[in-house]
Amino acid sequence: MERAAERQLLIVRLSSMGDVIHTLPAAAALRKALPEATLGWVIEERWSELLCARGYPLEGPLSEGKPLLNRVHCVRTKQWRRSPLAPATWADLRSSLGEVRKARYDAAIDFQGAIRSAVIARWSGAREIVGFAAPRETPARWFYKRRLRTQAAHVIEQNLALAAALTGTAESPPAILPRDPAAEAWCDRYFEETKPKPLVLINPGAGWGAKQWPAERYGAAARELARDGYTPVVNYGPGEEELAQAVVNGSDGAAQTVRCSLGELIALTRRASLFVGGDTGPLHLAAALQVPVVAIFGPTDPARNGPLGTRSIVLRSTASITSHSRRAEAEPGLLRITADQALAAARDLLSGGAA
């Protein structure tokens, strides 16, 4: 094995927001175990602010804006798949992946377990390609030179085990996220202008309909939290304007909405007293930043995806059945969770309860 100073390690985790966040502790473990190593990461461009603050160089020394990595390689695989035959696609692909290959990594670790991530790991030219023995897409394992079997239940613990295959240590440090001075300044202005009471951040969105708890129930809980002296703030993503407004309407106007960039969401979440939401990226961001979390789960398994490392209360009906089928309708078990249950969990956490 090369000395630590000579190691060139590549992380491949392209998306999505929650999955990238779930990989950050493994990246922190690699950095802690091999502090002098060169560490790179291939990621979809839209999620790159989880690794490097906007305006910071993607390559260079560690800093508050890029605290874990020496290089961030941005790709646009979603765009490439939309226009696979376009000359611009091939030019972009050659440029992006050429930069990865030029870095001459010793080892690439595929945390995603998809065919496209495994192909990128192999394309890097690294001598050693490491991945899970049972990846999400089975053919991905054909690209690996080392395959790890893990019995860990939670995805963060699975990722840490994969990192340990390279470091030989079982370190489990917390996630480290960039700090963007421009985003912090935006957050300062937001607080100066709105003068919120202790802030409760609510995110009603979901990756698909089966995971989406009704907006009016978020609104009902928000209304009561406002009466308790908190400011409920509804964050939402592209295309979710009507959903966010439905929460505000359900709160009788007690909640307010905020739309912000990813870096600004990191800054805002750092200042929240509580987060309420389903199994989606902003919830995992809150947990990574050790903000107390009310997690509302339906078809996905909190033993694998639930909040880890922060005070939390997970609400999930015993009627819920674990499934990743992307149905448009809310899962029946999810609908058994009431606004009163969410409110009681929020009050418990806000009063210092739940370990």
Phi and psi in degrees as a GROMACS rama.xvg file:
@    title "Ramachandran Plot"
@    xaxis  label "Phi"
@    yaxis  label "Psi"
@TYPE xy
-65.7844  155.133  GLU-2
-61.4716  154.622  ARG-3
-54.0434  -39.4041  ALA-4
-65.7148  -20.7915  ALA-5
-95.8893  -6.08104  GLU-6
-72.9246  137.566  ARG-7
-125.938  105.624  GLN-8
-115.787  136.354  LEU-9
-117.923  125.908  LEU-10
-94.5044  134  ILE-11
-118.772  107.392  VAL-12
-148.686  99.2834  ARG-13
-77.2549  -41.5833  LEU-14
-164.543  -179.847  SER-15
-95.1983  -162.918  SER-16
-57.6732  -52.6967  MET-17
-63.4246  -39.214  GLY-18
-68.7413  -37.0116  ASP-19
-63.171  -44.6006  VAL-20
-62.1158  -38.8044  ILE-21
-66.3796  -17.3145  HIS-22
-92.2204  -16.1759  THR-23
-59.8073  -40.0842  LEU-24
-60.847  -35.2346  PRO-25
-65.7358  -40.1424  ALA-26
-63.5949  -40.6005  ALA-27
-63.9935  -36.0811  ALA-28
-66.3161  -41.3624  ALA-29
-62.2271  -43.6291  LEU-30
-64.1594  -41.4121  ARG-31
-68.2645  -41.4311  LYS-32
-73.5025  -31.4505  ALA-33
-129.031  69.6541  LEU-34
-63.5926  -23.4239  PRO-35
-96.0866  -3.22312  GLU-36
-73.1052  157.046  ALA-37
-89.5821  122.307  THR-38
-118.88  124.48  LEU-39
-119.961  166.044  GLY-40
-147.248  131.344  TRP-41
-98.3042  126.373  VAL-42
-146.447  150.537  ILE-43
-62.2768  137.31  GLU-44
-53.8617  -37.8246  GLU-45
-65.6654  -19.4963  ARG-46
-105.789  7.38217  TRP-47
-65.5808  -22.771  SER-48
-68.0864  -12.0262  GLU-49
-73.391  -15.7442  LEU-50
-114.407  -34.1258  LEU-51
-144.005  122.733  CYS-52
-61.7253  147.723  ALA-53
-58.4655  133.27  ARG-54
93.6695  -14.4247  GLY-55
-84.9535  148.349  TYR-56
-65.4002  139.754  PRO-57
-75.1567  -13.3718  LEU-58
-132.798  135.512  GLU-59
142.848  -169.379  GLY-60
-62.6456  159.356  PRO-61
-68.3531  149.489  LEU-62
-156.816  176.889  SER-63
-62.9719  -28.571  GLU-64
-84.5589  -14.9503  GLY-65
-146.517  75.8405  LYS-66
-80.0897  -15.7177  PRO-67
-115.265  -25.9431  LEU-68
-118.689  147.811  LEU-69
-87.0554  -29.0078  ASN-70
-141.329  139.178  ARG-71
-120.123  118.418  VAL-72
-102.069  112.476  HIS-73
-92.0603  133.968  CYS-74
-128.134  167.43  VAL-75
-132.532  61.1566  ARG-76
-64.7576  -32.0403  THR-77
-62.9747  -43.5906  LYS-78
-66.6687  -39.1864  GLN-79
-61.7426  -39.4227  TRP-80
-70.4379  -26.5525  ARG-81
-69.1914  -36.5951  ARG-82
-131.449  66.7234  SER-83
-65.6064  -22.8036  PRO-84
-100.84  -4.06325  LEU-85
-69.7368  136.947  ALA-86
-55.7418  -37.006  PRO-87
-63.4073  -36.001  ALA-88
-62.111  -47.5611  THR-89
-66.9151  -35.3388  TRP-90
-65.6359  -43.323  ALA-91
-66.0962  -42.4176  ASP-92
-62.3632  -46.6413  LEU-93
-62.2518  -39.9749  ARG-94
-66.7289  -48.4111  SER-95
-64.9397  -51.3822  SER-96
-74.3306  -25.7276  LEU-97
-63.0759  -38.2152  GLY-98
-64.0403  -38.1469  GLU-99
-63.5652  -47.7211  VAL-100
-65.6568  -36.4247  ARG-101
-63.7334  -24.0328  LYS-102
-71.1095  -18.8774  ALA-103
58.684  60.0601  ARG-104
-72.8071  144.292  TYR-105
-77.4916  -38.3883  ASP-106
-142.567  144.121  ALA-107
-123.501  134.568  ALA-108
-116.178  116.667  ILE-109
-94.0035  100.94  ASP-110
-83.6701  -11.9422  PHE-111
-86.4523  -39.1327  GLN-112
71.8301  26.7402  GLY-113
-106.54  160.578  ALA-114
-60.6158  -43.7408  ILE-115
-66.5969  -36.1606  ARG-116
-71.2685  -37.4503  SER-117
-65.9014  -38.6644  ALA-118
-62.9429  -42.7949  VAL-119
-64.1279  -41.6977  ILE-120
-59.2192  -42.827  ALA-121
-70.1734  -39.119  ARG-122
-63.1432  -25.2575  TRP-123
-59.3634  -21.1303  SER-124
83.5738  4.35826  GLY-125
-61.2223  142.611  ALA-126
-68.1548  -32.2105  ARG-127
-119.222  124.244  GLU-128
-115.243  121.287  ILE-129
-114.929  136.94  VAL-130
-158.737  179.949  GLY-131
-77.8979  144.949  PHE-132
-66.437  -28.8331  ALA-133
-123.013  73.9993  ALA-134
-70.6826  169.204  PRO-135
-59.0079  -41.9139  ARG-136
-110.596  110.56  GLU-137
-51.0227  -43.1085  THR-138
-59.9359  -18.9882  PRO-139
-58.3743  -31.7055  ALA-140
-64.0128  -21.8261  ARG-141
-65.8299  -20.1955  TRP-142
-89.3459  -7.67733  PHE-143
-92.0987  144.526  TYR-144
-93.8184  -27.1692  LYS-145
-126.693  134.483  ARG-146
-124.5  130.77  ARG-147
-108.088  132.052  LEU-148
-99.4685  132.807  ARG-149
-133.53  141.834  THR-150
-97.8437  1.62035  GLN-151
-62.2993  141.626  ALA-152
-83.1685  -48.0313  ALA-153
-81.9097  143.448  HIS-154
-62.9132  -32.9218  VAL-155
-63.1206  -42.6304  ILE-156
-68.6424  -34.1863  GLU-157
-62.7069  -44.8881  GLN-158
-64.7432  -38.7625  ASN-159
-63.2204  -37.0634  LEU-160
-65.4074  -36.7907  ALA-161
-67.1579  -40.4005  LEU-162
-63.1777  -38.6535  ALA-163
-64.1146  -23.8492  ALA-164
-62.7469  -25.2699  ALA-165
-96.5239  -34.3187  LEU-166
-91.4987  -25.3528  THR-167
77.0059  6.46435  GLY-168
-121.875  159.88  THR-169
-109.683  37.1627  ALA-170
-62.414  142.667  GLU-171
-135.494  66.4037  SER-172
-72.2586  161.866  PRO-173
-72.1469  164.895  PRO-174
-63.1919  146.208  ALA-175
-122.614  122.609  ILE-176
-112.302  152.989  LEU-177
-63.2898  154.222  PRO-178
-117.538  115.792  ARG-179
-102.183  111.937  ASP-180
-56.8313  -37.2138  PRO-181
-66.0388  -40.1469  ALA-182
-68.4503  -38.1875  ALA-183
-63.8737  -38.1045  GLU-184
-65.9703  -41.0549  ALA-185
-58.3557  -43.2354  TRP-186
-65.7109  -39.3339  CYS-187
-57.9256  -46.3431  ASP-188
-64.5436  -39.9581  ARG-189
-59.6687  -45.0196  TYR-190
-69.1717  -36.7468  PHE-191
-65.4861  -38.542  GLU-192
-78.9725  -38.9619  GLU-193
-95.2174  -21.7586  THR-194
45.7553  57.6493  LYS-195
-71.8889  152.362  PRO-196
-74.1807  -177.724  LYS-197
-46.5824  129.578  PRO-198
-92.5602  131.012  LEU-199
-110.616  116.725  VAL-200
-90.9009  127.459  LEU-201
-119.748  132.472  ILE-202
-127.991  107.401  ASN-203
-86.1157  -5.45193  PRO-204
-72.7798  168.795  GLY-205
-155.998  156.23  ALA-206
-64.521  -30.8897  GLY-207
-153.046  165.187  TRP-208
-59.4144  -32.9113  GLY-209
-62.6133  -23.2889  ALA-210
-95.2031  -0.110189  LYS-211
-95.2958  109.551  GLN-212
-71.6013  146.36  TRP-213
-59.36  136.597  PRO-214
-60.5315  -36.921  ALA-215
-65.6894  -26.1283  GLU-216
-75.3357  -39.1783  ARG-217
-57.8556  -42.6912  TYR-218
-62.4576  -42.8637  GLY-219
-62.7139  -42.4834  ALA-220
-65.9143  -39.7408  ALA-221
-61.8926  -41.4682  ALA-222
-58.3851  -44.6958  ARG-223
-71.393  -34.7839  GLU-224
-66.0546  -35.2057  LEU-225
-63.1924  -39.7784  ALA-226
-65.7565  -26.3658  ARG-227
-78.8798  -6.5997  ASP-228
103.723  15.3007  GLY-229
-106.735  160.024  TYR-230
-106.276  107.734  THR-231
-79.8041  125.981  PRO-232
-120.656  124.778  VAL-233
-98.6266  115.408  VAL-234
-95.2309  146.083  ASN-235
-149.677  160.249  TYR-236
-106.499  -175.031  GLY-237
-57.1053  133.241  PRO-238
81.5617  2.89724  GLY-239
-109.531  18.0999  GLU-240
-58.7538  -46.598  GLU-241
-65.5295  -38.0197  GLU-242
-62.3443  -46.0594  LEU-243
-62.8863  -41.2368  ALA-244
-65.9652  -32.3466  GLN-245
-64.9221  -34.6102  ALA-246
-66.2254  -44.7751  VAL-247
-59.8119  -44.5005  VAL-248
-62.3001  -40.7297  ASN-249
-67.4258  -20.4434  GLY-250
-90.7663  4.48422  SER-251
58.7647  34.2898  ASP-252
84.0874  3.61349  GLY-253
-72.9157  -30.1096  ALA-254
-87.8755  157.127  ALA-255
-126.774  154.417  GLN-256
-101.801  155.516  THR-257
-145.848  132.12  VAL-258
-114.384  128.103  ARG-259
-148.673  167.325  CYS-260
-73.6079  171.729  SER-261
-64.0783  -42.8503  LEU-262
-62.5507  -38.9383  GLY-263
-68.4609  -34.752  GLU-264
-65.2531  -38.1054  LEU-265
-59.9115  -47.3593  ILE-266
-62.2768  -43.3987  ALA-267
-67.065  -41.0993  LEU-268
-63.9495  -36.3487  THR-269
-56.773  -28.9984  ARG-270
-98.6664  1.97088  ARG-271
-79.3535  147.462  ALA-272
-85.7532  -21.1034  SER-273
-162.576  149.724  LEU-274
-121.761  139.022  PHE-275
-128.566  125.057  VAL-276
178.014  179.387  GLY-277
-94.0368  -169.494  GLY-278
-75.5097  86.1967  ASP-279
-151.85  169.701  THR-280
-51.5958  -49.2695  GLY-281
-59.0882  -31.9908  PRO-282
-63.7932  -45.1747  LEU-283
-68.611  -29.9659  HIS-284
-63.7526  -46.9162  LEU-285
-59.0175  -45.008  ALA-286
-62.3702  -41.6254  ALA-287
-63.0061  -32.5917  ALA-288
-88.944  7.38714  LEU-289
61.4187  34.3384  GLN-290
-86.7291  134.901  VAL-291
-56.9726  142.957  PRO-292
-132.35  130.004  VAL-293
-97.8986  111.386  VAL-294
-105.8  122.032  ALA-295
-106.922  106.724  ILE-296
-110.523  147.098  PHE-297
-126.628  -97.7194  GLY-298
-78.0721  -13.8884  PRO-299
-96.4127  154.163  THR-300
-91.5541  115.654  ASP-301
-66.1586  -20.1213  PRO-302
-64.8655  -26.704  ALA-303
-97.681  -40.3462  ARG-304
-114.44  -2.21086  ASN-305
-69.6834  169.278  GLY-306
-62.8984  137.11  PRO-307
-133.572  135.873  LEU-308
88.5838  10.5819  GLY-309
-144.255  163.512  THR-310
-66.774  131.656  ARG-311
-155.233  156.784  SER-312
-129.926  122.412  ILE-313
-100.563  124.739  VAL-314
-103.465  119.012  LEU-315
-150.703  129.408  ARG-316
-72.7645  144.305  SER-317
-64.5545  -15.2924  THR-318
-80.5223  -13.0772  ALA-319
-70.7369  141.263  SER-320
-117.772  128.905  ILE-321
-65.6429  123.784  THR-322
-159.369  142.683  SER-323
-110.564  16.8522  HIS-324
-68.9747  130.453  SER-325
-88.4924  68.3245  ARG-326
-77.3801  153.253  ARG-327
-80.0563  -27.6544  ALA-328
-87.1473  146.815  GLU-329
-60.5271  138.527  ALA-330
-63.2505  135.35  GLU-331
-55.7974  -39.6678  PRO-332
-63.4872  -37.6047  GLY-333
-58.7249  -36.7813  LEU-334
-71.9302  -10.6262  LEU-335
-80.0838  -12.6656  ARG-336
-80.8793  126.174  ILE-337
-97.372  161.882  THR-338
-61.8931  -35.296  ALA-339
-64.2648  -36.7648  ASP-340
-65.9761  -42.6887  GLN-341
-64.5194  -40.5084  ALA-342
-63.8833  -43.9148  LEU-343
-62.8019  -40.1828  ALA-344
-65.1241  -41.8856  ALA-345
-62.5543  -45.1099  ALA-346
-63.395  -38.0379  ARG-347
-61.4975  -48.3304  ASP-348
-66.7744  -39.4882  LEU-349
-66.8686  -24.7651  LEU-350
-90.3325  4.18043  SER-351
99.2589  8.60528  GLY-352
-82.6862  176.997  GLY-353
62.6613  116.661  ALA-354
